[in-house]
Amino acid sequence: MKKDFEAVCLTQTIGKISGNDFKLRLVILDMLKALLKLTRFEHAIMLALAVLIAETVVLGAVPDFTLIIALSLLVPVFSEMGSFALNDYLDIETDRINRRMGPLVTGTISPEFALYFSVAALVGSTVMAAFINYNVLIIALLFNFAAVLYNWKLKDLPLVGNFYIALTMAIPFIFGNYVVAEELSDIALVFAALGFVAGLAREIIKTVEDMEGDVKARKSKTLPVIIGKRRSLIAAIILYHIFIVLTIIPLIWLEASAFPVILVAIADVLVLFICYKTFLQDYRFARNASLVAFLIGLLGLLLASIPAF
């Protein structure tokens, strides 16, 4: 009888431990999801992919996975994560209007953690860049400093903040070029131009979407505040059409085969649909679909830069 009682107690104890372990895993998973949401990790992956494309194009082959190459992919990842964490820390009042499910607004992540993480990520990306070479260290320093300025003040100015975000989508190609070469190649500049135009269009649409919260919480004077929503959206749509035309240049330059061309064509068609949805003021679709389009396009350009394809 005593042994049966002890067995029941042991089973209950194991059940409680297992239950607590399961709850702990759920808490960790929720925190990880919140961190990915805070840092917009999908953007970080795209920036790392852009760096890899530039390295591949300049070298004429996929680079060997050395420590330097690994660091070169981590630098933009940590820089991007730190910048977005700082953005949410400084924009918490704006996000109570524009982004009510943000991790800082819901309390999933504390503002203090976001600030400390941001500092650690920005410093970490700069330190990693120092181990690569002088050129990429300068780029990392300038853009991490610019990230702080942007989140603090530049984003409230018409077009200035938009241009900064567009540059963050262009600079990975320049960064990747300097990781593997001392001279800046023309093809890297073409890719940078693509990133800049696409980034500027997307950011203008985002400022239209966020206009209400930006004005109420930060007294921002962004482009749609100055020239109006309609004109801002027209400007974004025109930029997207310029982007589509520009995608043809690297495909011809690299003498791309059918499969990369198909991927880029799919991305371009999706961008055209984004223009249509932007005209209908479906900003959420335009924002989310643009990331999908850019990712497909980047994959196509990466494959086009590999001689085997």
N, C-alpha and C positions, 0 to 999 in steps of 0.2 A: 504493500500500500504506500509506504514511504517512497519507494523507488518510482512508483507511478506518479506521485505528487511532484517529485523532483524532475521527472521527465517533462511533465506539463509546464512547470516553471521554466525549465531550460528552453522549451519550444517557444514559450511566450517571450522570453528574453531575446532569443534569436530573431523572432518576428519583429520585435521593437527595434532592434539594431538594424535589421534589413530595411524596415520602414524608414528609419531616420536616414540611412544611407541613400535610399531612393529620393527622399525629400531634399537631401543635400545636393544630389546630382541635378535635380530640377532647378534648385536655386542657382547653381553654377551655370547651368544651361541658359537660364533666363538672363543672368548677368552677362554671359558671353553674347547673347543676342542683342542685349541693350548696348554693349560696347561696340558691336559691329554697326548698329544703327546710329550710335553717337558719332562714329568716325567715318560713316559712309564708305565702308571697306570696299565696296564694289568699284568706287572711284580709284582707290589705291591700286587695285589689280589692273585697271586700265592704264594707269600711269606707268606701272612696272612693265606692262606689255609694250607700251610706246617706247620705253627705253630699250627693250630687247629688239624691237623692230629696227631702231636706229643703229644699234650695234651690228645687227645682221646685215643691214643694207650697206653700211660703211665697210665692213669686213668682206662682204660678198659670200658669207657663209654664217651659219649659226655659231656663235662663239662657244668655246669650250667652257664648261661650268667650273670656272676657277673661283677662288675666294673674292677676287676683285669683281668679277661679274656678279656674284651673289650679293656683294655689298651694293653694287650699282643698282640692283633691283630693289633692295631694301631701303635705300635712301629715299626715293620718292614715296614709298609706302608709308614710312614713319613720318615724313614731312606732311603728307596729305592727312594722315590720321590726327596728327597734332594740330594742324590747322583747323580741321572740322570740330575737334573737341573744344578748341578755344572759341570758335564761332558760336557753338551752343552755349558755352559759359557766358559770353558777353551778350548773347541774344536771347537770354531766357525769357525776358519780358515780351519781346517780339514773338517768340515761339508760343507764348500763351494765347496768341491770337492766330498766328499762321500755321503753327505746327503743334497742335494740342496733344498729340500722342508722342512727342519727343521724349527721350529718356530722362531729361532733366525736368521737364514739365510734369511728367507723371511721378517723378521721385524714384524711378528705378535706379538711377545713378545720381549721386550727390554732385552739386556744383563744384565742391572742393576736389573731388576725385577727378572731374573733367579738367580742372585747371592744372592739377599736378601731373596728370597723364599727358596733357598738351605740352607742358614744359619738358617733360622727360622725352617725349617723342621727337620734338623739334631739336632738342640738344643731341639726342641719339643719332638722328639723321645727319646732323652736321659732323659729328665725330666720325661716323662711318665714311662720310665723303672725304674726310681728311686722309684716310688710308688709301684712297684711290689715286688721285693726283690733284695738282694745284687748281687746274681749271674747273673741275667739278666741285671742289671745295668752295670756290668763289661763287659758283652758281647756287649751291646749297645755302651758303650764308646769305646771299642776296634775297633768295626767295623765302627763306624762313623768316628773315627780318620783314620782308614785304607782307608775309602772311599775318604777322602781328599787327602791322599798320593797317592792313585791309580790314581785319576783324574789328579793330578799334575804331577806325575813322573812315578809311577810303571807300568802304562799301556804301556809305551814305551820299557819296558824290555822284552826279550824273556821268555815266560812261566810265569814270575812272575805275570804280570797282569792277565793272563789267570787263574792262580791258585787262585788269589784273587776273581775273578768273580765266579769261581767254588765254593769257600768257602761260598760266599754269598747265594748260592743255597743249601748249606749243613747246614749252621748254624741255619736256622729257626727251624729245627728239634731238635737241641740241645737246642736252646732258649726255645722252647715250652716245652721240657722235664723239664727244670729248673723252669718254671713258676708253675708247679703243683707238683714237687718232688725235693728233695734235692740231690738224687743220680741219676747218669746218667744210663739209662737203655740200654741194648744191642740192643733192637729193634729200639730205637731212633738212635743209631749208624748205623744200617743197612740202615735206611731211609736217614741218612746224607750221607752215601756212595753213595747211588743212586743219590742224588742231586748233589754231587760233580762230579761224572763221567759224568752225563748228562750236567752239566754246563760247564765243561772243554771242552767237545766235541763241544758244541754250540759256545763257545767263540773262539775256534781255527778257526772254519769256519768263524766267524765274522772278525777275524784279517786278514784272507785271503781276504775277501771281501773288507776290508778297507785299504789294504796294500798301495795302490797308494797314497791315501790322507794322511795316517799316515807318510809315508816317506817324502812326499813333504812338509807338513805343520809342522810336529813335529820332523822330522829326527829319527823316531822310529826304533828300532831294534827288532821288534816282531818276533815270531817264523817263519812265512813264509819268512821273510826277511833273516833269518839265514839259514834255511834248505830248503827253496823253497816251492812253493804253493803245488806241487803234494804230497810231503812227509807230509806236514801239513794236507792235506785233508785225506790222508791214516790214519794218526794218529787219526783224528777225527772219521773216520768211524770205526776203531778198538774200540775206546772208546764207541761208540754207541752200538756196538755188546756186549761189556762187560756190558753195562747198561741193555740191554735186558735180559741177563742171570741173572743179579742181581735182576730184578723185580720178579723172581720166589720165592726168599727167603722169603720176607714178606708175600706172599700169602700162602706159606706152613706154616710159623710160626703162622700166624693168623687163619689158617684153614678157608680160605675165601670160601664163597659160590659162586654159579655160576655167578651171576650178576657182582660182583666186578672183578672176573677173566676175564669175557668177556670184561669189560672196559679196564683193563690193557692189554689184548691181542690186542685190537684195537689200543691202544697207541703204543704197540710194533711193530705192522704191519706198522703203520704210520712212526715210526722211521726207519724201514727197507727201506721204500720208500724214506725217507729223505736221507738215505745213497746213494741210487741210484741217486737222484737228485743232491746230493753233488758231486758224481763222474762225473756228467754231467756239473758241475760248475754252477748250478742254485742256487746261494747263497740266493737270495731273498726268493725263495720258502722254502729252507732249514731253513732259519731264522724264517719265519712266521709260517711254519708248525710245527716247533719244540715246539713253545709255545702251539699250539693246542694239540699236543701229550702229553706234560707234564701236561696240564690241565686235559685231559681225564684220564691220568694215576694217577694223584693226587686224582681225584674224586673216582676212583676205589679203591685206597689204603685207602682213608677215609672211604668208605663204608665197606671195609674189616676189618677195625679196630673197627667198631661198632658191638657189639654182635648181635643185632637184625637182621643184614644182614648176 
